[in-house]
């Protein structure tokens, strides 16, 4: 019996085929949207998924300012930061983070609210820090990634 045919194929960074996906956030709930995008970034929707390899796709999210938070979460939810200094505890709400996203000094494609939410859904190691760079978030319908021909994907079909 040929035992070489039973070897398990482990994906590596060169063998993974990655594509660009376009997601429209208009009318979507923030947490559900980000949890599905986290699956796409990790590559959990692919048959070649491996937990220690960057095998996910690049994701472009448009209309990020039209995302929905249920109830009073936009003003009542509080994200805490601690700078490490006495009196250095900072409080931010999603409303403040959404206003910061319109700041011209921020790097294009880096939305503070989405970064905050997505960091909690990805691994807390160097793989997670690399995966978060594959997500590009824009407030309007325009994005500078048209040259990559992103495929439009409906998140309601992803489980």
OpenMM code with the backbone's topology and positions (N, CA, C; nanometers):
from openmm import Vec3, app, unit

residues = "UNK UNK UNK UNK UNK UNK UNK UNK UNK UNK UNK UNK UNK UNK UNK UNK UNK UNK UNK UNK UNK UNK UNK UNK UNK UNK UNK UNK UNK UNK UNK UNK UNK UNK UNK UNK UNK UNK UNK UNK UNK UNK UNK UNK UNK UNK UNK UNK UNK UNK UNK UNK UNK UNK UNK UNK UNK UNK UNK UNK UNK UNK UNK UNK UNK UNK UNK UNK UNK UNK UNK UNK UNK UNK UNK UNK UNK UNK UNK UNK UNK UNK UNK UNK UNK UNK UNK UNK UNK UNK UNK UNK UNK UNK UNK UNK UNK UNK UNK UNK UNK UNK UNK UNK UNK UNK UNK UNK UNK UNK UNK UNK UNK UNK UNK UNK UNK UNK UNK UNK UNK UNK UNK UNK UNK UNK UNK UNK UNK UNK UNK UNK UNK UNK UNK UNK UNK UNK UNK UNK UNK UNK UNK UNK UNK UNK UNK UNK UNK UNK UNK UNK UNK UNK UNK UNK UNK UNK UNK".split()
positions = [
    Vec3(0.0850, -0.1176, 0.0000),
    Vec3(0.0000, 0.0000, 0.0000),
    Vec3(0.0899, 0.1244, 0.0000),
    Vec3(0.0575, 0.2199, -0.0823),
    Vec3(0.1382, 0.3406, -0.0941),
    Vec3(0.1004, 0.4383, 0.0164),
    Vec3(0.1889, 0.4558, 0.1130),
    Vec3(0.1582, 0.5438, 0.2256),
    Vec3(0.1832, 0.6901, 0.1933),
    Vec3(0.2516, 0.7196, 0.0836),
    Vec3(0.2775, 0.8591, 0.0483),
    Vec3(0.1506, 0.9323, 0.0066),
    Vec3(0.0501, 0.8597, -0.0365),
    Vec3(-0.0730, 0.9256, -0.0812),
    Vec3(-0.1590, 0.9721, 0.0365),
    Vec3(-0.1227, 0.9325, 0.1583),
    Vec3(-0.2028, 0.9688, 0.2745),
    Vec3(-0.1482, 1.0889, 0.3511),
    Vec3(-0.0479, 1.1572, 0.2941),
    Vec3(0.0102, 1.2699, 0.3648),
    Vec3(-0.0883, 1.3867, 0.3694),
    Vec3(-0.0942, 1.4509, 0.4824),
    Vec3(-0.1808, 1.5673, 0.4979),
    Vec3(-0.1099, 1.6894, 0.4411),
    Vec3(-0.1788, 1.7618, 0.3561),
    Vec3(-0.1215, 1.8819, 0.2967),
    Vec3(-0.1440, 1.9995, 0.3906),
    Vec3(-0.0378, 2.0619, 0.4355),
    Vec3(-0.0458, 2.1788, 0.5220),
    Vec3(-0.0228, 2.3025, 0.4368),
    Vec3(-0.1146, 2.3986, 0.4395),
    Vec3(-0.0949, 2.5180, 0.3565),
    Vec3(0.0142, 2.6073, 0.4141),
    Vec3(0.0809, 2.6781, 0.3253),
    Vec3(0.1751, 2.7811, 0.3683),
    Vec3(0.1397, 2.9106, 0.2963),
    Vec3(0.2116, 3.0171, 0.3253),
    Vec3(0.1766, 3.1480, 0.2722),
    Vec3(0.1841, 3.1523, 0.1198),
    Vec3(0.2709, 3.0720, 0.0583),
    Vec3(0.2851, 3.0748, -0.0868),
    Vec3(0.1756, 2.9945, -0.1572),
    Vec3(0.1249, 2.8905, -0.0939),
    Vec3(0.0285, 2.8035, -0.1607),
    Vec3(-0.1157, 2.8511, -0.1464),
    Vec3(-0.1412, 2.9489, -0.0597),
    Vec3(-0.2785, 2.9946, -0.0365),
    Vec3(-0.3184, 3.0941, -0.1446),
    Vec3(-0.4354, 3.0722, -0.2024),
    Vec3(-0.4892, 3.1654, -0.3020),
    Vec3(-0.5804, 3.2638, -0.2306),
    Vec3(-0.5429, 3.3922, -0.2362),
    Vec3(-0.6189, 3.4949, -0.1658),
    Vec3(-0.6842, 3.5859, -0.2673),
    Vec3(-0.8036, 3.6329, -0.2349),
    Vec3(-0.8734, 3.7235, -0.3250),
    Vec3(-0.9247, 3.8444, -0.2483),
    Vec3(-0.9705, 3.9435, -0.3208),
    Vec3(-1.0239, 4.0666, -0.2630),
    Vec3(-1.1754, 4.0572, -0.2612),
    Vec3(-1.2351, 4.0879, -0.1463),
    Vec3(-1.3802, 4.0829, -0.1294),
    Vec3(-1.4314, 4.2214, -0.0928),
    Vec3(-1.5486, 4.2560, -0.1430),
    Vec3(-1.6111, 4.3846, -0.1153),
    Vec3(-1.7393, 4.3601, -0.0362),
    Vec3(-1.7514, 4.4266, 0.0789),
    Vec3(-1.8653, 4.4094, 0.1675),
    Vec3(-1.9325, 4.5448, 0.1853),
    Vec3(-2.0645, 4.5480, 0.1693),
    Vec3(-2.1408, 4.6706, 0.1925),
    Vec3(-2.2013, 4.6636, 0.3319),
    Vec3(-2.1668, 4.7605, 0.4172),
    Vec3(-2.2099, 4.7587, 0.5574),
    Vec3(-2.3410, 4.8312, 0.5801),
    Vec3(-2.4026, 4.8813, 0.4761),
    Vec3(-2.5242, 4.9601, 0.4936),
    Vec3(-2.6379, 4.8738, 0.5497),
    Vec3(-2.6913, 4.9155, 0.6647),
    Vec3(-2.8020, 4.8453, 0.7274),
    Vec3(-2.7629, 4.7208, 0.8052),
    Vec3(-2.6347, 4.6855, 0.8097),
    Vec3(-2.5895, 4.5672, 0.8823),
    Vec3(-2.5663, 4.6018, 1.0293),
    Vec3(-2.5794, 4.5038, 1.1152),
    Vec3(-2.5482, 4.5213, 1.2572),
    Vec3(-2.3972, 4.5065, 1.2749),
    Vec3(-2.3381, 4.5934, 1.3543),
    Vec3(-2.1920, 4.6015, 1.3652),
    Vec3(-2.1285, 4.4704, 1.4108),
    Vec3(-2.1772, 4.4117, 1.5176),
    Vec3(-2.1164, 4.2900, 1.5713),
    Vec3(-2.1285, 4.1720, 1.4779),
    Vec3(-2.2433, 4.1549, 1.4174),
    Vec3(-2.2631, 4.0426, 1.3251),
    Vec3(-2.1805, 4.0610, 1.1990),
    Vec3(-2.1735, 4.1840, 1.1513),
    Vec3(-2.0916, 4.2135, 1.0342),
    Vec3(-1.9449, 4.1811, 1.0632),
    Vec3(-1.8945, 4.2264, 1.1766),
    Vec3(-1.7529, 4.2071, 1.2086),
    Vec3(-1.7203, 4.0603, 1.2362),
    Vec3(-1.8125, 3.9858, 1.2943),
    Vec3(-1.7840, 3.8444, 1.3189),
    Vec3(-1.7739, 3.7665, 1.1875),
    Vec3(-1.8548, 3.8036, 1.0890),
    Vec3(-1.8465, 3.7372, 0.9584),
    Vec3(-1.7222, 3.7807, 0.8822),
    Vec3(-1.6849, 3.9075, 0.8965),
    Vec3(-1.5622, 3.9551, 0.8319),
    Vec3(-1.4408, 3.8898, 0.8966),
    Vec3(-1.4461, 3.8636, 1.0272),
    Vec3(-1.3352, 3.7966, 1.0952),
    Vec3(-1.3154, 3.6552, 1.0396),
    Vec3(-1.4240, 3.5864, 1.0065),
    Vec3(-1.4128, 3.4540, 0.9453),
    Vec3(-1.3452, 3.4627, 0.8093),
    Vec3(-1.3799, 3.5673, 0.7323),
    Vec3(-1.3185, 3.5841, 0.6010),
    Vec3(-1.1702, 3.6185, 0.6131),
    Vec3(-1.1355, 3.7008, 0.7113),
    Vec3(-0.9952, 3.7381, 0.7308),
    Vec3(-0.9106, 3.6194, 0.7752),
    Vec3(-0.9664, 3.5345, 0.8588),
    Vec3(-0.8931, 3.4158, 0.9062),
    Vec3(-0.8856, 3.3075, 0.7995),
    Vec3(-0.9860, 3.3035, 0.7087),
    Vec3(-0.9902, 3.1998, 0.6067),
    Vec3(-1.0677, 3.0782, 0.6503),
    Vec3(-1.1540, 3.0939, 0.7508),
    Vec3(-1.2292, 2.9799, 0.8024),
    Vec3(-1.3346, 2.9310, 0.7049),
    Vec3(-1.3628, 3.0069, 0.6005),
    Vec3(-1.4607, 2.9646, 0.5006),
    Vec3(-1.3964, 2.8823, 0.3887),
    Vec3(-1.2662, 2.8601, 0.3965),
    Vec3(-1.1945, 2.7870, 0.2918),
    Vec3(-1.1622, 2.6453, 0.3381),
    Vec3(-1.1546, 2.5517, 0.2449),
    Vec3(-1.1207, 2.4145, 0.2841),
    Vec3(-0.9754, 2.3986, 0.3275),
    Vec3(-0.8883, 2.4925, 0.2902),
    Vec3(-0.7459, 2.4817, 0.3257),
    Vec3(-0.7143, 2.5571, 0.4543),
    Vec3(-0.8126, 2.5809, 0.5402),
    Vec3(-0.7906, 2.6594, 0.6617),
    Vec3(-0.6920, 2.5905, 0.7552),
    Vec3(-0.6018, 2.6692, 0.8073),
    Vec3(-0.5089, 2.6247, 0.9091),
    Vec3(-0.4971, 2.7375, 1.0113),
    Vec3(-0.5034, 2.7084, 1.1399),
    Vec3(-0.5097, 2.8152, 1.2396),
    Vec3(-0.3828, 2.8975, 1.2540),
    Vec3(-0.2705, 2.8487, 1.2039),
    Vec3(-0.1450, 2.9207, 1.2221),
    Vec3(-0.0923, 2.9832, 1.0935),
    Vec3(-0.1717, 2.9801, 0.9848),
    Vec3(-0.1303, 3.0354, 0.8566),
    Vec3(-0.2261, 3.1468, 0.8169),
    Vec3(-0.1715, 3.2508, 0.7583),
    Vec3(-0.2534, 3.3616, 0.7096),
    Vec3(-0.3142, 3.3205, 0.5756),
    Vec3(-0.4313, 3.2568, 0.5808),
    Vec3(-0.4915, 3.2036, 0.4586),
    Vec3(-0.6244, 3.2715, 0.4250),
    Vec3(-0.6545, 3.3840, 0.4881),
    Vec3(-0.7787, 3.4542, 0.4617),
    Vec3(-0.7678, 3.5472, 0.3425),
    Vec3(-0.8774, 3.6154, 0.3138),
    Vec3(-0.8854, 3.7060, 0.2010),
    Vec3(-0.8686, 3.8500, 0.2474),
    Vec3(-0.8493, 3.9392, 0.1495),
    Vec3(-0.8494, 4.0824, 0.1764),
    Vec3(-0.9947, 4.1291, 0.1725),
    Vec3(-1.0352, 4.2095, 0.2694),
    Vec3(-1.1748, 4.2533, 0.2776),
    Vec3(-1.1799, 4.4054, 0.2734),
    Vec3(-1.2642, 4.4589, 0.1849),
    Vec3(-1.2881, 4.6027, 0.1749),
    Vec3(-1.4322, 4.6260, 0.2181),
    Vec3(-1.4512, 4.7076, 0.3207),
    Vec3(-1.5853, 4.7387, 0.3712),
    Vec3(-1.6184, 4.8816, 0.3304),
    Vec3(-1.7317, 4.8991, 0.2609),
    Vec3(-1.7756, 5.0325, 0.2213),
    Vec3(-1.9029, 5.0677, 0.2980),
    Vec3(-1.9388, 5.1959, 0.2964),
    Vec3(-2.0553, 5.2486, 0.3691),
    Vec3(-2.0482, 5.2149, 0.5178),
    Vec3(-1.9305, 5.2293, 0.5755),
    Vec3(-1.9091, 5.1943, 0.7156),
    Vec3(-1.9846, 5.2873, 0.8094),
    Vec3(-2.0143, 5.4074, 0.7642),
    Vec3(-2.0851, 5.5019, 0.8498),
    Vec3(-2.2336, 5.4709, 0.8591),
    Vec3(-2.2845, 5.3791, 0.7774),
    Vec3(-2.4268, 5.3443, 0.7780),
    Vec3(-2.4547, 5.2145, 0.8529),
    Vec3(-2.3605, 5.1738, 0.9381),
    Vec3(-2.3786, 5.0522, 1.0166),
    Vec3(-2.4765, 5.0793, 1.1307),
    Vec3(-2.5419, 4.9747, 1.1792),
    Vec3(-2.6462, 4.9891, 1.2799),
    Vec3(-2.5994, 4.9291, 1.4123),
    Vec3(-2.6257, 5.0002, 1.5196),
    Vec3(-2.6100, 4.9469, 1.6547),
    Vec3(-2.7478, 4.9498, 1.7193),
    Vec3(-2.7909, 4.8381, 1.7765),
    Vec3(-2.9253, 4.8311, 1.8316),
    Vec3(-2.9336, 4.9017, 1.9659),
    Vec3(-3.0522, 4.9456, 1.9998),
    Vec3(-3.0748, 5.0100, 2.1292),
    Vec3(-2.9986, 5.1402, 2.1406),
    Vec3(-2.9474, 5.1683, 2.2592),
    Vec3(-2.8717, 5.2902, 2.2846),
    Vec3(-2.7219, 5.2642, 2.2872),
    Vec3(-2.6765, 5.1589, 2.2194),
    Vec3(-2.5347, 5.1225, 2.2254),
    Vec3(-2.4444, 5.2289, 2.1656),
    Vec3(-2.4943, 5.3082, 2.0731),
    Vec3(-2.4107, 5.4094, 2.0101),
    Vec3(-2.3607, 5.5123, 2.1127),
    Vec3(-2.4423, 5.5408, 2.2126),
    Vec3(-2.4019, 5.6399, 2.3125),
    Vec3(-2.3711, 5.5787, 2.4486),
    Vec3(-2.4297, 5.4636, 2.4806),
    Vec3(-2.4156, 5.4067, 2.6150),
    Vec3(-2.3002, 5.3073, 2.6295),
    Vec3(-2.2611, 5.2407, 2.5221),
    Vec3(-2.1510, 5.1446, 2.5316),
    Vec3(-2.0210, 5.2219, 2.5512),
    Vec3(-1.9348, 5.1712, 2.6357),
    Vec3(-1.8099, 5.2398, 2.6660),
    Vec3(-1.6933, 5.1443, 2.6431),
    Vec3(-1.5958, 5.1895, 2.5645),
    Vec3(-1.4710, 5.1171, 2.5447),
    Vec3(-1.3653, 5.1845, 2.6311),
    Vec3(-1.2940, 5.1046, 2.7097),
    Vec3(-1.1947, 5.1592, 2.8019),
    Vec3(-1.0541, 5.1367, 2.7481),
    Vec3(-0.9670, 5.2327, 2.7757),
    Vec3(-0.8250, 5.2288, 2.7452),
    Vec3(-0.7500, 5.2654, 2.8704),
    Vec3(-0.6340, 5.2143, 2.8880),
    Vec3(-0.5505, 5.2605, 2.9986),
    Vec3(-0.4113, 5.2867, 2.9450),
    Vec3(-0.3618, 5.4086, 2.9639),
    Vec3(-0.2329, 5.4483, 2.9085),
    Vec3(-0.1157, 5.3936, 2.9876),
    Vec3(-0.1379, 5.3532, 3.1120),
    Vec3(-0.0302, 5.3046, 3.1954),
    Vec3(0.0165, 5.4074, 3.2965),
    Vec3(-0.0342, 5.5282, 3.2865),
    Vec3(0.0016, 5.6351, 3.3792),
    Vec3(-0.1119, 5.6578, 3.4780),
    Vec3(-0.0827, 5.7138, 3.5949),
    Vec3(-0.1898, 5.7451, 3.6901),
    Vec3(-0.2902, 5.8425, 3.6289),
    Vec3(-0.4165, 5.8095, 3.6418),
    Vec3(-0.5215, 5.8931, 3.5825),
    Vec3(-0.5310, 5.8777, 3.4321),
    Vec3(-0.4738, 5.7716, 3.3774),
    Vec3(-0.4675, 5.7544, 3.2328),
    Vec3(-0.5770, 5.6675, 3.1751),
    Vec3(-0.6864, 5.6483, 3.2489),
    Vec3(-0.7957, 5.5678, 3.1949),
    Vec3(-0.8791, 5.6540, 3.1018),
    Vec3(-0.8979, 5.6068, 2.9782),
    Vec3(-0.9736, 5.6802, 2.8780),
    Vec3(-1.1020, 5.6048, 2.8471),
    Vec3(-1.2079, 5.6790, 2.8213),
    Vec3(-1.3367, 5.6196, 2.7856),
    Vec3(-1.3772, 5.6697, 2.6479),
    Vec3(-1.4186, 5.5780, 2.5621),
    Vec3(-1.4657, 5.6127, 2.4283),
    Vec3(-1.5963, 5.5414, 2.4024),
    Vec3(-1.6861, 5.6078, 2.3325),
    Vec3(-1.8115, 5.5468, 2.2909),
    Vec3(-1.8062, 5.5232, 2.1406),
    Vec3(-1.8901, 5.4367, 2.0864),
    Vec3(-1.8933, 5.4181, 1.9415),
    Vec3(-1.9253, 5.5475, 1.8662),
    Vec3(-2.0023, 5.6350, 1.9279),
    Vec3(-2.0355, 5.7619, 1.8638),
    Vec3(-1.9095, 5.8468, 1.8439),
    Vec3(-1.8226, 5.8512, 1.9451),
    Vec3(-1.6986, 5.9279, 1.9355),
    Vec3(-1.6045, 5.8645, 1.8332),
    Vec3(-1.5956, 5.7315, 1.8326),
    Vec3(-1.5099, 5.6631, 1.7371),
    Vec3(-1.5594, 5.6823, 1.5940),
    Vec3(-1.6914, 5.6895, 1.5758),
    Vec3(-1.7475, 5.7136, 1.4431),
    Vec3(-1.7131, 5.8540, 1.3953),
    Vec3(-1.7174, 5.9510, 1.4871),
    Vec3(-1.6799, 6.0883, 1.4501),
    Vec3(-1.5316, 6.0977, 1.4172),
    Vec3(-1.4494, 6.0204, 1.4876),
    Vec3(-1.3055, 6.0205, 1.4602),
    Vec3(-1.2750, 5.9660, 1.3218),
    Vec3(-1.3611, 5.8797, 1.2690),
    Vec3(-1.3355, 5.8185, 1.1392),
    Vec3(-1.3404, 5.9200, 1.0260),
    Vec3(-1.4052, 6.0341, 1.0484),
    Vec3(-1.4124, 6.1376, 0.9452),
    Vec3(-1.2931, 6.2322, 0.9529),
    Vec3(-1.1998, 6.2082, 1.0445),
    Vec3(-1.0808, 6.2910, 1.0607),
    Vec3(-0.9889, 6.2709, 0.9404),
    Vec3(-0.9447, 6.3789, 0.8821),
    Vec3(-0.8601, 6.3721, 0.7621),
    Vec3(-0.7183, 6.3234, 0.7941),
    Vec3(-0.6785, 6.3285, 0.9216),
    Vec3(-0.5426, 6.2909, 0.9578),
    Vec3(-0.5260, 6.1405, 0.9764),
    Vec3(-0.6357, 6.0664, 0.9800),
    Vec3(-0.6258, 5.9210, 0.9936),
    Vec3(-0.5803, 5.8595, 0.8623),
    Vec3(-0.5109, 5.7484, 0.8726),
    Vec3(-0.4679, 5.6760, 0.7537),
    Vec3(-0.5911, 5.6210, 0.6817),
    Vec3(-0.5917, 5.6287, 0.5502),
    Vec3(-0.7070, 5.5851, 0.4719),
    Vec3(-0.7309, 5.4350, 0.4923),
    Vec3(-0.8550, 5.3988, 0.5125),
    Vec3(-0.8914, 5.2590, 0.5301),
    Vec3(-0.8848, 5.2101, 0.6729),
    Vec3(-0.8447, 5.2953, 0.7664),
    Vec3(-0.8360, 5.2571, 0.9072),
    Vec3(-0.9471, 5.3270, 0.9836),
    Vec3(-1.0537, 5.2576, 1.0091),
    Vec3(-1.1703, 5.3101, 1.0795),
    Vec3(-1.1569, 5.2719, 1.2270),
    Vec3(-1.1528, 5.3693, 1.3195),
    Vec3(-1.1262, 5.3374, 1.4607),
    Vec3(-1.2287, 5.2441, 1.5243),
    Vec3(-1.3559, 5.2578, 1.4898),
    Vec3(-1.4592, 5.1726, 1.5498),
    Vec3(-1.4436, 5.0285, 1.5029),
    Vec3(-1.4229, 5.0081, 1.3748),
    Vec3(-1.4093, 4.8733, 1.3210),
    Vec3(-1.2806, 4.8076, 1.3699),
    Vec3(-1.1728, 4.8859, 1.3820),
    Vec3(-1.0486, 4.8299, 1.4342),
    Vec3(-1.0666, 4.7829, 1.5779),
    Vec3(-1.1370, 4.8600, 1.6575),
    Vec3(-1.1606, 4.8260, 1.7984),
    Vec3(-1.2419, 4.6978, 1.8086),
    Vec3(-1.3459, 4.6861, 1.7276),
    Vec3(-1.4333, 4.5686, 1.7346),
    Vec3(-1.3624, 4.4452, 1.6781),
    Vec3(-1.2895, 4.4621, 1.5672),
    Vec3(-1.2270, 4.3470, 1.5019),
    Vec3(-1.1087, 4.2921, 1.5811),
    Vec3(-1.0381, 4.3768, 1.6544),
    Vec3(-0.9247, 4.3282, 1.7326),
    Vec3(-0.9695, 4.2296, 1.8388),
    Vec3(-1.0909, 4.2442, 1.8877),
    Vec3(-1.1412, 4.1507, 1.9867),
    Vec3(-1.1807, 4.0169, 1.9276),
    Vec3(-1.1987, 4.0107, 1.7956),
    Vec3(-1.2444, 3.8879, 1.7305),
    Vec3(-1.1323, 3.8110, 1.6618),
    Vec3(-1.0124, 3.8661, 1.6611),
    Vec3(-0.8988, 3.8001, 1.5971),
    Vec3(-0.8013, 3.7524, 1.7036),
    Vec3(-0.7086, 3.6638, 1.6687),
    Vec3(-0.6119, 3.6161, 1.7674),
    Vec3(-0.5279, 3.7300, 1.8245),
    Vec3(-0.4915, 3.7176, 1.9508),
    Vec3(-0.4131, 3.8209, 2.0175),
    Vec3(-0.2645, 3.7851, 2.0079),
    Vec3(-0.2118, 3.7809, 1.8864),
    Vec3(-0.0707, 3.7512, 1.8632),
    Vec3(-0.0280, 3.8173, 1.7330),
    Vec3(0.0904, 3.7835, 1.6819),
    Vec3(0.1368, 3.8524, 1.5615),
    Vec3(0.0558, 3.8145, 1.4384),
    Vec3(-0.0063, 3.6971, 1.4388),
    Vec3(-0.0944, 3.6612, 1.3278),
    Vec3(-0.2156, 3.7537, 1.3243),
    Vec3(-0.2736, 3.7816, 1.4407),
    Vec3(-0.3878, 3.8724, 1.4467),
    Vec3(-0.3515, 4.0129, 1.4030),
    Vec3(-0.2319, 4.0574, 1.4361),
    Vec3(-0.1879, 4.1910, 1.3946),
    Vec3(-0.1664, 4.1969, 1.2436),
    Vec3(-0.1257, 4.0868, 1.1828),
    Vec3(-0.1116, 4.0843, 1.0367),
    Vec3(-0.2480, 4.0765, 0.9687),
    Vec3(-0.3412, 4.0022, 1.0290),
    Vec3(-0.4730, 3.9859, 0.9681),
    Vec3(-0.5513, 4.1163, 0.9671),
    Vec3(-0.5373, 4.1983, 1.0709),
    Vec3(-0.6145, 4.3227, 1.0789),
    Vec3(-0.5717, 4.4198, 0.9696),
    Vec3(-0.4496, 4.4042, 0.9169),
    Vec3(-0.4037, 4.4895, 0.8081),
    Vec3(-0.4688, 4.4544, 0.6752),
    Vec3(-0.5317, 4.3380, 0.6657),
    Vec3(-0.5978, 4.2959, 0.5420),
    Vec3(-0.7396, 4.3492, 0.5317),
    Vec3(-0.7838, 4.4257, 0.6314),
    Vec3(-0.9179, 4.4842, 0.6303),
    Vec3(-0.9052, 4.6334, 0.6021),
    Vec3(-0.9820, 4.6811, 0.5047),
    Vec3(-0.9822, 4.8225, 0.4674),
    Vec3(-1.1262, 4.8719, 0.4773),
    Vec3(-1.1482, 4.9781, 0.5562),
    Vec3(-1.2831, 5.0247, 0.5848),
    Vec3(-1.2965, 5.1702, 0.5396),
    Vec3(-1.4041, 5.1998, 0.4640),
    Vec3(-1.4267, 5.3338, 0.4119),
    Vec3(-1.5693, 5.3772, 0.4424),
    Vec3(-1.5849, 5.5065, 0.4767),
    Vec3(-1.7160, 5.5585, 0.5144),
    Vec3(-1.8103, 5.5688, 0.3960),
    Vec3(-1.7640, 5.6065, 0.2809),
    Vec3(-1.8506, 5.6225, 0.1654),
    Vec3(-1.8537, 5.4980, 0.0800),
    Vec3(-1.9122, 5.5141, -0.0387),
    Vec3(-1.9220, 5.4024, -0.1327),
    Vec3(-1.7979, 5.3909, -0.2207),
    Vec3(-1.7105, 5.4921, -0.2199),
    Vec3(-1.5900, 5.4890, -0.3020),
    Vec3(-1.4746, 5.4287, -0.2231),
    Vec3(-1.3889, 5.3572, -0.2951),
    Vec3(-1.2687, 5.3010, -0.2332),
    Vec3(-1.1590, 5.2963, -0.3383),
    Vec3(-1.0319, 5.3037, -0.2965),
    Vec3(-0.9214, 5.3060, -0.3926),
    Vec3(-0.8711, 5.1678, -0.4354),
    Vec3(-0.9477, 5.0630, -0.4126),
    Vec3(-0.9032, 4.9272, -0.4435),
    Vec3(-0.9726, 4.8698, -0.5668),
    Vec3(-1.0122, 4.9573, -0.6586),
    Vec3(-1.0814, 4.9108, -0.7795),
    Vec3(-0.9878, 4.8315, -0.8704),
    Vec3(-0.8581, 4.8592, -0.8643),
    Vec3(-0.7624, 4.7890, -0.9491),
    Vec3(-0.7509, 4.6417, -0.9122),
    Vec3(-0.7838, 4.6057, -0.7881),
    Vec3(-0.7763, 4.4655, -0.7461),
    Vec3(-0.9008, 4.3860, -0.7858),
    Vec3(-0.9996, 4.4509, -0.8451),
    Vec3(-1.1251, 4.3873, -0.8868),
    Vec3(-1.1876, 4.3064, -0.7730),
    Vec3(-1.2287, 4.3721, -0.6645),
    Vec3(-1.2861, 4.2961, -0.5532),
    Vec3(-1.4213, 4.2364, -0.5911),
    Vec3(-1.4425, 4.1147, -0.5439),
    Vec3(-1.5684, 4.0448, -0.5690),
    Vec3(-1.6680, 4.0857, -0.4620),
    Vec3(-1.7874, 4.1297, -0.5050),
    Vec3(-1.8915, 4.1704, -0.4107),
    Vec3(-1.9476, 4.0461, -0.3449),
    Vec3(-1.9546, 4.0491, -0.2123),
    Vec3(-2.0028, 3.9337, -0.1372),
    Vec3(-2.1164, 3.9774, -0.0455),
    Vec3(-2.2183, 3.8923, -0.0364),
    Vec3(-2.3315, 3.9185, 0.0514),
    Vec3(-2.3081, 3.8424, 0.1820),
    Vec3(-2.2939, 3.9166, 0.2911),
    Vec3(-2.2638, 3.8526, 0.4197),
    Vec3(-2.3812, 3.7745, 0.4749),
    Vec3(-2.5010, 3.7990, 0.4269),
    Vec3(-2.6172, 3.7244, 0.4753),
    Vec3(-2.6138, 3.5783, 0.4310),
    Vec3(-2.5327, 3.5457, 0.3293),
    Vec3(-2.5231, 3.4066, 0.2850),
    Vec3(-2.4151, 3.3298, 0.3595),
    Vec3(-2.3287, 3.4004, 0.4344),
    Vec3(-2.2218, 3.3347, 0.5100),
    Vec3(-2.2743, 3.2930, 0.6458),
    Vec3(-2.2429, 3.1720, 0.6878),
    Vec3(-2.2906, 3.1238, 0.8184),
    Vec3(-2.1872, 3.1439, 0.9235),
] * unit.nanometer
topology = app.Topology()
chain = topology.addChain("A")
for resn in residues:
    res = topology.addResidue(resn, chain)
    for name in ("N", "CA", "C"):
        topology.addAtom(name, app.Element.getBySymbol(name[0]), res)
